[in-house]
Amino acid sequence: MQLAHQAAFRLGAMEVRPPTREVVSPHGREVLQPRVMQVLVTLANAEGAVVSRDDLIETCWNGRVVGEDAITLVMMKLRKLATRTGGAFAVETIPRVGYRLAAERTADAPSSPRASASRVSEPPRGSGRDRPRIVVLEFTHPPGDEEQAWFAEALADELTAGLSKSPLLAVTPRQSLLTSEVVGHPPGAISARLGVDYVLDGKVRSLGGQVRVSVDLIQGVDETSAWSARFDRPMADMFSMLNEITTSIIGAIEPAVLEREESHALLTPERSLQFWQLFVRGRRHFWRSTAGDVRKAEGFLEQALQLEPDDVSALAILAHCKLYDVWVGTSENPAASVAEAHRIALRAVSAGQSDAFAHYTLGVVFSLMNRLTEAKAEQRRALELNPYLAAASGEMGRLLAFEGQSEDAIAFSERAIAASPNDPHSWLWFRSKAIANFVAGDYDRAAQDAADACARGAERFPLHYLLAAAYAGAGDLDQARRAVEHADRLARSRSGREQRNTPPYSLEALKTGHPFARSADLDRLVKHLQKAGWQGV
């Protein structure tokens, strides 16, 4: 197909100009890749008839052999174009036959005024409530390699869509890149031009049968790198590779950005703190996870909620703060603490019905209320809203581990770990793996996973008790006794119970933190802990 010989036409409110590869709609102007425009024109020329894959290959690929992924990627691009242009058309897949374009086509389109190419103005940062703003640039790739070009653009699209699901980031839409001159400019200039705080840039290139993706997250104000990574993957299943790399990058970006934001907030005088600074300070103290830090976190979050009473993220983290004493076994009234967390979590879900973290939080509370069916339903809902939310995958792993579904529990836990290996939650996901292996009777693996959990949450004394039980189950009583002694010291230090005649970690606290569905599993954990010298019973 020679695009230069194709007449312009309309699809609903969108004008298509094949010779210049432009599409213009009330939502803006875009320039399509040649192959994407060829497929769009071919489908439009069919006037509602089904076009087979063979016909598309003959018309748009000149009859040469191409993989299934090539056509599928083009259709994915066209469907995203349809979304960006307000539904001007739709691409339907006819199983085992081909594709059909659903739209009202008008030939010989009149010349219409170009959609405004002005950049969507962004409000200036500084209100204190603003989330950090980030833009994903086009990933560069070697010229002339069509497959890598598609992969690079698909990766940028998926990262933009995935990061947009985070309530803590404001992501600039891809449309802004089409109407702004950013190519060739340094990150600081791009940041200023687009009104963003962080720029995510990357490269895609092939190296001897492998694809290498290099990524750099740059803070615009001083052009320093906030995070960088490199991914080398075999060039096999393109979609699996796209999903794996996208998940890994998204899992790392939010923690990296928020760590920077916390550092900035610490430089702000406390009397001048506004919502965002209060929120990130509260979040920082919460993740430090000492009793004193959690109380400070509550204070900052409650101040933030006085400014923004319905902020979903602040409500959700405050609910987790209320559960802290329950988790570590120091709550004087666990039922009251869980009830308060439940009240706040319901407020969070009410304020943000489509917020994945709010549903995750409510699910955690339900688990402590022994409403396990509802707890799992909330985690499934969280993953529907944001498949990249590692915390929800990890919580599903925890719930399934205590139900005795070890294989599925390990799969969900490993999915969470792979999605966000540096996440503050990661100790919990290794703990879930340890419990799943303990329930399955594989004490050596349980000990290995419990040790990994301790390495990531060394101050969390229940992990060391779990490690002791796993060592005892594996027959290593020396290691088990040392683990119990260390756990006792940590527990006494955290709870302030220095009296030697008072158990630092009681059986009741153990039951609360280990809600096994089968009493035999709890009995086995207690038995092995007693072998290791635990005095909680």
C-alpha positions, 0 to 999 in steps of 0.5 A, spaced: 500 500 500 502 506 498 499 511 503 501 517 498 496 515 494 490 514 499 485 519 500 483 523 506 477 520 510 473 521 516 472 515 522 466 519 526 469 525 529 476 523 527 480 525 520 485 520 517 490 523 513 494 517 510 499 521 506 502 525 512 500 519 517 496 524 521 489 523 525 486 529 527 480 529 532 477 533 538 482 530 542 488 532 539 493 530 533 497 524 532 502 521 527 502 514 526 507 509 524 507 507 517 504 500 518 499 502 523 496 507 518 496 502 513 492 497 517 487 502 519 486 504 512 486 497 510 480 496 515 477 502 513 477 501 506 473 494 507 467 498 509 465 494 515 467 487 512 472 482 515 479 482 513 483 476 514 490 476 517 492 473 510 489 479 507 493 484 512 499 481 511 499 481 503 496 488 503 500 491 509 507 487 509 507 486 502 506 478 503 512 477 507 512 472 513 511 476 519 509 473 526 503 473 530 505 478 535 506 483 529 499 484 527 497 483 534 501 489 536 498 493 531 491 492 533 493 493 540 496 500 538 489 501 534 485 500 540 489 505 544 488 510 538 481 509 539 481 510 546 485 516 546 480 519 540 474 518 544 471 512 541 472 514 534 472 507 531 473 500 534 477 494 532 473 488 533 476 481 533 473 475 529 475 469 532 479 464 527 477 469 521 480 476 522 478 483 524 473 488 522 473 496 523 466 499 526 466 506 525 462 511 520 467 512 515 466 519 510 470 519 504 473 526 501 473 529 508 473 536 508 479 540 510 478 541 518 482 546 522 487 542 526 486 540 533 490 545 538 497 543 538 498 547 545 500 543 551 495 542 556 497 546 562 499 543 568 498 547 575 504 549 578 507 545 583 507 547 590 500 547 593 503 541 598 497 537 596 500 535 589 503 528 588 509 528 584 508 528 577 512 523 572 512 523 564 514 516 560 518 518 554 519 514 548 524 509 549 529 509 544 531 504 539 535 502 533 532 505 527 530 500 521 528 495 526 520 495 526 519 489 531 524 493 536 520 500 534 513 496 536 516 493 543 519 500 545 512 504 544 508 498 547 513 498 553 512 506 554 504 505 553 504 500 558 508 503 563 504 510 562 498 506 563 500 502 569 503 508 573 497 512 572 494 506 577 498 509 583 494 514 587 500 517 589 503 519 582 500 524 577 502 521 570 502 526 564 498 522 558 502 520 552 498 525 548 502 531 551 508 528 548 505 529 541 504 536 542 510 538 545 517 539 543 521 534 547 526 530 543 533 531 544 532 536 550 535 534 556 531 531 562 531 538 566 528 542 560 523 536 558 521 537 566 520 544 565 517 544 559 512 539 561 511 541 568 513 534 571 518 532 577 521 526 574 522 523 567 522 516 565 527 515 560 529 508 556 533 504 551 531 498 547 536 494 543 537 487 541 544 483 543 545 476 540 538 474 540 536 478 547 533 484 548 536 489 553 532 494 556 535 500 560 531 505 564 533 511 568 528 515 572 531 522 573 529 528 577 528 534 573 530 539 578 537 537 578 537 532 573 540 526 578 538 519 577 533 517 582 533 510 580 536 506 574 536 498 572 537 494 566 533 488 563 536 482 559 531 478 556 531 472 551 527 475 544 522 469 545 515 471 547 514 478 546 508 479 550 510 475 556 517 479 556 513 486 555 509 484 561 515 482 566 519 488 564 513 493 565 511 489 572 518 490 574 519 497 572 512 499 575 514 496 582 520 500 583 518 507 580 513 508 586 518 507 592 524 510 588 519 517 587 516 516 594 523 516 598 525 522 594 519 525 596 520 523 603 527 526 603 524 533 601 519 533 606 524 532 611 527 539 609 520 543 610 520 546 617 514 542 621 510 549 622 510 550 614 508 542 612 502 542 608 498 536 606 503 532 601 509 533 606 504 531 612 502 525 608 509 523 606 512 524 613 507 519 616 508 514 610 515 514 612 514 513 619 509 508 618 514 504 614 519 504 619 515 500 624 517 501 631 511 503 636 514 510 637 514 511 629 507 508 628 505 513 633 508 519 629 505 516 623 498 517 626 499 524 628 502 526 621 496 523 617 491 525 622 494 532 621 493 531 613 486 529 614 484 535 617 486 538 611 483 533 606 478 529 610 477 524 604 484 523 602 484 515 600 491 514 601 492 517 608 486 514 610 488 507 608 495 508 611 492 510 618 488 504 618 494 500 618 497 504 623 491 502 628 493 495 626 500 495 628 499 493 636 495 487 634 500 485 629 506 485 634 501 482 639 502 488 644 495 491 643 491 491 650 484 491 646 485 488 639 478 488 638 477 495 639 483 496 635 481 492 629 474 495 629 477 502 629 481 500 623 475 497 620 471 504 620 477 508 617 478 502 612 471 503 610 471 511 609 477 509 605 473 505 600 467 509 600 472 515 598 475 511 593 471 506 590 476 505 584 482 505 589 486 498 589 490 500 595 483 502 599 480 495 597 487 491 599 487 495 606 479 493 607 481 486 605 487 486 611 482 488 616 477 483 614 482 478 615 483 480 622 476 479 623 476 472 621 471 474 615 476 470 610 471 470 604 470 477 604 478 478 605 479 474 599 474 478 595 477 485 597 484 482 594 481 480 588 478 487 587 484 490 588 488 486 583 482 487 578 483 495 579 491 495 579 494 488 577 501 491 579 499 492 586 504 487 589 501 488 596 494 485 594 498 479 591 502 478 597 496 479 601 492 473 597 499 469 598 498 470 606 491 468 606 492 462 602 498 460 606 494 460 612 488 456 609 493 450 607 493 452 600 501 452 599 502 451 592 497 457 590 500 461 596 507 461 594 505 463 587 502 469 589 507 471 594 513 470 588 508 474 584 509 480 589 516 479 590 518 479 583 513 485 582 516 489 587 523 486 590 525 492 594 518 494 597 517 495 604 512 489 604 517 484 602 518 481 608 511 479 609 511 476 602 517 471 604 514 470 611 508 467 607 512 463 603 515 460 609 508 459 612 506 455 606 512 451 606 511 450 613 504 447 613 507 443 607 512 440 611 518 442 607 521 445 613 528 446 610 525 451 605 521 454 610 527 456 614 530 459 608 524 463 606 523 465 614 531 467 614 530 471 607 524 475 611 528 476 617 533 479 613 528 484 610 524 485 617 530 484 622 526 488 627 520 484 627 520 479 632 515 474 630 519 473 624 524 470 628 519 466 632 517 463 625 524 462 623 525 458 630 519 453 629 522 452 622 529 450 624 526 446 630 522 442 624 528 441 620 531 438 626 536 444 627 535 445 635 541 449 636 539 454 631 532 454 633 534 456 640 538 461 638 532 464 634 528 464 640 532 467 644 533 473 639 526 473 638 525 474 646 530 480 646 527 483 640 520 482 643 521 485 650 525 491 647 519 492 643 514 491 648 517 494 654 516 488 658 523 487 661 520 482 667 523 475 665 517 472 668 512 475 663 512 472 656 514 477 651 510 473 646 504 470 648 500 464 645 494 469 644 498 474 640 501 468 636 494 466 634 492 473 632 498 473 628 497 466 625 490 465 623 491 458 621 484 455 618 486 448 621 487 448 628 492 442 627 497 447 623 497 452 629 498 446 634 504 444 630 507 451 630 506 451 637 509 444 638 516 446 634 516 453 638 516 449 644 522 444 642 526 451 641 525 453 648 519 458 647 515 459 653 509 463 651 504 457 653 
